[in-house]
Structure formats: C-alpha cells, structure tokens
Amino acid sequence: MPPPPSTQMEQQEFDWHSKTVEEVERLQDTSMEQGLTSAEATRRVEAYGLNELPPPKKTPFWKKLWAQLNNILILILTVAAIVLGTIGEYIEVGLICGVVVINVSIGLVQEGKAEAAADAIKGMLAGKCTVIRNGAAQVIMANELVPGDIIEIKAGDQTPADIRVFEAANLKLAEDSLTGESMPVAKHIRPIEGGKSIGLGDRKNCCYSATNVQGGTGKGIVIATGEKAQIGQINSLVNEAAEEKTITNLEHQLEMFGRYVAAFTCVIALVTFFIAWQMAGEDPATAFKSAVSIAVAIIPEGLPAVVTISLALAMNLLAQNNAIVKKLPAVETLGSVTVICSDKTGTLTKNEMTVQKLQTTAGQYSVKGVGYNPELGTVVDPGTGNDLPAEHIARLLTMFEGTVLCNDATLKKITGGHTTRYDKDAGVPTEAAMCTLGLKLGCGGSSREPEQILQYRKRKPRKAAVPFASEHKFMCCFHADAGEIVCHVKGAPDRLLPRCKDQVMGDTLSTTQALVTKFWEDKASEMSAQGLRVLAVARAVVPESDINDDMNADYLLKAPAPFLTLIGLVAILDPPREDAIRACGIAKLAGIQVKMITGDHPETATAIAKQLGIVNPALENHQIVKIAGPDLDKMIEQGGEEALDKFVMSCNVFARASPQNK
C-alpha cells in the first residue's frame, strides 16, 4: 500500500485550484464516480485524523493564578506580609492578604469571562454531510471526512471541508466569513492559472470549510480537512497569537515602578534599621520591627487593587458595547492606539446588501436607507434632493417590478424586546436587497411588512422561470399580468443590452425609444467604478404559447432578434454602518489611522473606504494607494518585513486579503 497521498501533497503544497479535476482525482487517488471504499476511508482517518478543529491549549489554573501573582507590587506585598507575620503583626498581614486576594480574584474572573466569550471559532465545522463511498451516496458525520472523499453540497448546506469542485449547477457560496467577499461567489470547475498568486477569494473552483451554500448544487473532491483546511489554519494562527507573550505599556510601567519602590523601600528600611539600632540605641529586634513598619508604610498596597478594579470596570464597559477584551491589561492599550486595522464585511459594513441607486433615462435616483429594513428608506429626486412624490414612486414601481417578481428571496421581520430588525429569510443577499427596494417603492401599498412581497407575487403569478447561472449571468421569469404574459429579466448589463430592442423613455413604461447602448454602458461603468454591483432590468410581453416546462436560457440567447425593453439599472452595495462612519471620523480627529483589511475586491473596498473617510473622498480611485493580498505576499517575499513596514503606514486599503494576511 503506498503512503497516504495527502501526506505527499501537503509536503508539496499543491495549488489545487490550478489543477484540472482529473489531476486532482489522480493525485488524491480517488474516483469521482465511485468515491473511496469504506476500508480506504478508515485507513485515511487513521493517517490524517478526524476532520475537526483542534481545541486551543487550555491554560492550567495554577498558571492563570501565577500570571496574576507574578507582579512586582504583589510580590513585594507578599514578602511584607510574610515578614509582618514573623513579628506578630497579624492585623496588617490580614489587610495585605485581603488586598492580594481581591486583586487576583477580580483578574481571574474578568479574564475567564472574556475567554469564554472569545472562544467563538469552535463548532464551525458542519455536523453531517453527504459523501459518495463504495459508489453510493450516504450521510456521515462531517468529522469522518478524509482527503479524497467525494461529497455533495446543496443550497442551505455548510461546506464540511475544503473541496475542489468538479460539478457545479448554479452553485453559489457565501464566503464573507472567510474571505470578506460581500457577494455570494459563483463556482465553476475550470482550473485557474496563477498558482499561489491567486488569492483565496478568486479560487472560484474551490469551496472552503465552514462557508455556506447559498444556491445550486455541486460535487467536489475533499482536498483538506481539519487543521489543514483554511478554517483550521485560521484556528492555528489564532491559537499561536494567543500563546504569544506581550507586555502592555501599563504592565511595563508598573513593573518599573515596582522595582523603584522595592529599591527605595529596601534603602529606607536599611537606613531606618541602622538609625534605630546604632543611634537610638534600640535592640536589633525592635530596630528590625521599626524598619519593617516603615517599609510597609511606604509600599502602596492599594495600588494593585485600584489598577485591577479600574481595568475591570473598563472591561465591563467595553463588553456592554459589544467589544471583548481577553486580557485585563490590554484595556489600557486602547488609550495609546495610533492605528486601527479593521475587516470590512460585517464590521465596517452591515453585511446586508442595499440598493443605492436607480438609473433610468430620466435620471439617477438615490435610494436611502441601509440594510434590509424598508422602513428607513426613501427614493430621492436627483434634481431637488427631496423625496419623490408618491405618484412618481408608483411609476418607478411599475417599471422596476421585475426586481420583485424575478426574484426568489424573501424577508423576515424579527421583533425582540424593544427592538425590531429585518433580515433575509431566503435567497441570496442581492435579491433580498431588491425585495427591500420593492417595499420602498410601495409594492405593499402603505404597508412595508415583508409578507407584502409574497402578496404582490400572488397577484402576478409566475408561470415559468430560467434561473440565474454564471454562464449566462441573468435570471428570467414569466408572469401572468392583466391577461398578458410578461417576461421579466435581470442580469449583467453586458449580457442584457445586446438582447434589448428599445428602452423606456422618461419614467413612463408605455413610452419607449430607440436603445442608446453607449449611454447605459457609460452609466454602468461609472457606477461600477464606485464599487457598486450593477444589474440591468428589462421586460417584454411575450405570447403565452412560448411558455413550456423546458424553458432555459436559450429563450433569450438564441432569440432570432432582440425583443426586450430596457427599464434601467439597479446599483447595489453593502454600505457602511452609520456608526462606523462616525467612529472613523472620531478616530481621525484623535489622530488615529484606520486601515481596512478585507477580502473583497479593490474597487468595492475603495468605494467603502471613501464613504467611511478612511481615504480622501475627493481622490479618484487610481490616485488612492491600495494593495491586494497576492501583491502584499510578493512584497514580503522580495523585500521582507522591512518592505512591509515601510509600505503599510502609507496604505489604508488592503483588498483581496487572505486570512493569513489579516
């Protein structure tokens, strides 16, 4: 039996995304049709171990206790208590011991709470998965997966291991938790040239452990499990960082202060003993007692308790504001911060896609509001800056109703305590954002409740649909509307424009004019340069006889002539949080640099950085210093850490960053 293939592959560090599926199949010594045999799977479990994240090393209680006691002031107090005990000053001993116990207890309790709250990476691997073994599909525990296994994934699943995809049907994954990519990533099976220079977010033929399948189905060959998977490598980095011993400025200053106090106390105690013995004529025992009394009086026994209690109060205050500090002395470092490095997706932004602009031939409308909450949004007149009148909004709804009908997403309203929030109930974030747009445009009349989306769709029932696929980049739905069959299409502008014969003139659906392709191309490019994702919306009335059960993309792709009417463009972005904008402004006033480190695309990252004030909004994109993760890796390889140190302070936007970069 040859040695396990994965051992050899790990040593050679294969770039799986650059290999063909046949090469991956051969290197993993598996079969895409039959999978592994049960015997081979068992052997590989023994060779590689279970598909689990190794737990972080637990610090023994005695080490935690010693970390609290290993403080120069505490040690001085301890020595003083021992000396006082030898001469019978038990009340003083009790007071000092009380101070030490209180100080140590507060530190242990606060850091214990923080450790429990920070232990969030556990349990991220999927519980069960569908695997092909012995030529048949079966459900097993995800921790039993091994390299070379063939697994199936579908919408709603969590990817149980790192896999190289060899079959994908409209497969999309949400990888924001791993790469920072704010949009679902469409997967394909083609090899990607470039080797290690290709960032994690651009390896679109691979799926990674702990990422969620947003849509479609797929199959893949397991290429890494447990600690060797990307999420496992992050876990290892976190554990390594946790083991690093760092000393804060406050700890250093207290250490130096303690040494000075110890030296000063010893000198004064010796001088006192000498004076009492030689000059005052006291016997050595009495002189020693006097010296100890003076030494104890000098020692600031209340200082450790005051410092610990102050840090504990600050730690609690931060916790109430959703900020976890694992080590008590680290609270002090916030006062000396000069640079803040932050992720983008879900931190500086809400990780909720939002329609920000609508483009028609009449103008470009701004859509206010952030996230999925339709209550907060309005559509603004580009001329006056005021909210559009109800009559105009109704016309926009008639035009852009395809964003609601040609859509599989739904929203939900969550009420808890005194707060109410809206979230995606089903579907991908882009379509959820369009549901929110529909409610803002009044598809529910005066009501903006999420169930109004479903009611609107019932009034115009769907008769057939062509789902979105990365190959054709559009979605097409056919709906019954007032005795007609209306074809609604949304998708990439470059794919829809060639299939449009005309465009809506002004904001009146019944009035059309010849298509001006360059106008739409320029507008799409302009908004894309701002980091917005741009979709085109079109429609057409079609014969009912065209509807059948086998509708596919060829209905548009192979149509004898363009027949769609272009409605307009919809621009979508995961916008910054309002409180993040304020926080960045406050940090800037305080002289603190804010740096964005994200796995998202450079254009999107730059657009968000401008809105946050991290970079100068007046600059053009090409004038802003930014760098992608692969380029950062090359810089370090060529110039070492010194090159990074010189560059990092001049750059505030780091895009396409891998977890290791972060």
Helices and strands as residue ranges (DSSP letters): H 5-12, G 16-18, H 21-27, H 38-48, H 61-69, H 72-86, H 90-118, E 128-133, E 136-141, G 142-144, E 150-154, E 162-174, H 176-179, E 185-186, G 195-197, G 200-202, E 206-207, E 212-224, G 226-228, H 230-243, H 249-274, I 275-279, H 284-298, H 302-320, H 330-333, G 334-336, E 339-342, I 344-348, E 354-360, E 363-367, G 374-376, E 379-380, H 390-400, H 402-405, E 410-416, E 419-426, H 429-440, H 451-459, E 462-466, E 474-481, E 484-491, H 493-496, G 497-499, E 500-504, E 512-514, H 517-528, E 533-542, G 544-546, H 554-557, E 564-573, H 578-589, E 593-597, H 602-612, G 621-623, E 626-628, H 629-648, E 653-655
